[in-house]
Amino acid sequence: MHTKSAFNTLKTMAKQNYKKLIITFGLVLLENLLILAYPLIAGFAINKIIQGDIKSAMIYAIMAFVFWGVGALRRMIDTMVFTKIYTSLVTKVITNQRNTDDFDASITTAHVALSREFIKFFEEHLPMFFTSVISIIGACFMLLVLEIYVGVACVLVLVIVFANIKKFSKINEELFNRLNSRMERDVDVITASSEYQIARHYAFTSLLRISISNKEAFGYFIHGIFAFFIFSVAIISLCLGEIDAGHIYAVFSYSYSFMISLDDTPTIVQKYSQLKDIGTRVDTNDNNYVI
């Protein structure tokens, strides 16, 4: 007997749709490789422009065309793939809920809405996670090669962030547990409660959403401190060396890419915390056992 969990639900969805997801995430990977190459190619083009070498500098324009072409293709495929997956998922959720002895239409309605979060995770947050991992590792590596002190600063920041991720995740899980329990009661509150009870219900729901948002905002503030540290190291390191314009651009671009990707961490952790709670509530199984 399997227990309900976000990981098992996501794993089953991946197994059932692996061919479609391989194509989708293959395009995501290609996009990310182009993003990773961008600062080097841009730096190369800047130096060639300064030298007046138009032909060599045109590699930047070609790369830009390829990048946006791949992005357009991925977005077209994304919509087709994830719309079909959602149709299958929501059908299972409704069918499984109706086959239980304690079937409740209001809770089922809430679960249908919550199940959409699994699709959003695959469509939006998993590519974001994929992109962040590639960008963070790639930027660290390139900075260790280009400006070792900046690369070391990035590695230090990574150690601090990942040392505290578990604590941040646990707080979010507790908040999402309370929020989703409230959402399961929405239909009952709407249909059978007084004006005072409705106001109280949604006021408390709002407080939970604000608390979740505040935790995410705090994470971004901490990342602002990290950004100040990394760019300070970059400026000092570059000022003490003899470098060209292209090198400066590459270092700043990789530093910026590292920080932007790191900024996605609070959102990704928050989303997975939400899915962990949803996974304990929603039955998406095909065969009488819970995923």
C-alpha positions, -999 to +999 in steps of 0.1 A: +000+000+000+016+032-011+012+063+009+001+097-005+031+119-011+040+147-035+072+129-046+053+097-055+027+116-074+053+135-094+073+103-100+042+085-113+033+115-136+068+115-149+067+077-157+034+079-174+044+109-196+082+104-199+084+107-237+066+140-237+086+153-208+119+142-224+111+164-254+100+193-232+130+192-209+154+186-237+144+220-251+148+235-216+183+220-214+192+235-248+178+269-237+200+267-206+231+258-225+226+288-247+221+310-216+253+297-201+272+305-233+257+339-236+282+360-214+312+344-232+298+350-266+287+386-257+321+393-242+338+380-274+314+401-296+321+433-275+359+429-280+353+423-318+331+454-320+358+475-304+383+461-330+358+468-358+354+431-368+318+431-379+318+395-393+331+379-361+308+401-339+277+388-358+279+355-339+261+373-311+231+381-334+230+345-346+230+332-310+201+355-301+180+343-330+187+306-321+179+312-284+145+329-291+137+303-317+142+274-292+122+293-266+093+297-290+093+260-298+094+250-261+065+272-252+044+257-280+051+222-269+047+230-232+010+240-236+001+209-255+019+185-232+008+199-198-029+205-208-032+168-217-015+157-185-038+179-164-069+165-181-058+130-171-048+140-136-080+158-127-101+129-140-083+105-117-087+128-087-125+132-092-130+095-099-110+083-069-128+108-045-162+097-057-153+060-051-146+067-014-171+061+015-166+096+028-171+114-005-175+151+000-182+174-030-167+205-013-134+187-004-133+171-039-137+206-055-108+219-034-087+188-043-093+194-080-081+230-076-051+218-056-042+191-081-035+218-107-004+227-086+012+195-097+009+205-133+021+240-125+051+224-108+060+204-140+052+233-163+067+262-144+087+253-114+106+222-125+120+240-155+128+269-132+146+245-109+164+229-138+175+263-151+186+274-117+208+244-110+225+246-145+230+284-141+243+282-106+267+254-112+277+268-146+282+304-133+303+292-104+325+271-127+330+300-152+337+325-124+363+301-108+380+301-142+376+338-150+380+354-115+388+328-088+379+351-059+345+358-072+339+321-078+350+313-043+325+339-030+297+323-049+306+288-035+306+303+000+271+318-005+259+284-019+271+266+013+252+291+035+220+289+015+218+251+014+227+248+050+195+267+059+171+253+032+157+225+054+147+250+081+131+273+056+112+244+040+098+231+074+083+265+082+066+267+048+052+232+051+035+241+084+020+272+068+007+254+037-008+226+059-029+252+076-038+271+044-048+240+025-070+228+054-088+261+052-092+258+014-109+224+019-136+241+039-143+269+014-175+254-001-189+246+033-182+281+045-197+297+015-229+276+016-236+272+053-219+300+073-230+334+086-215+366+073-193+369+104-180+333+100-173+339+063-154+371+071-134+353+099-126+323+076-112+345+048-095+369+072-075+340+087-068+326+052-054+360+042-032+360+072-017+326+062-011+338+026+006+369+039+028+349+063+039+327+033+046+357+012+066+373+041+088+342+044+095+344+006+102+382+008+126+376+037+145+351+016+148+377-012+162+402+013+189+378+025+198+372-012+202+410-015+229+408+011+246+380-008+244+400-040+261+430-023+289+406-011+294+389-045+294+421-066+317+438-041+342+410-045+338+412-083+345+450-084+375+448-061+389+418-080+384+434-114+399+468-103+431+451-092+436+432-125+445+442-161+415+431-181+395+440-213+359+451-217+347+417-227+362+401-196+345+426-174+311+420-191+315+382-187+323+384-150+294+407-142+270+386-164+280+353-147+277+370-113+243+384-122+232+350-136+243+333-103+223+357-082+192+356-104+192+318-103+197+318-066+168+342-062+146+314-075+154+292-045+128+306-021+100+302-048+111+266-056+113+256-019+079+272-012+063+255-041+076+221-032+065+226+004+030+233-009+031+202-030+042+180-001+010+190+018-012+186-013+003+152-019-010+140+015-046+150+005-051+143-032-054+108-046-043+106-082-039+069-084-052+047-113-057+014-094-073+016-059-041+023-041-029+058-034+001+072-052 
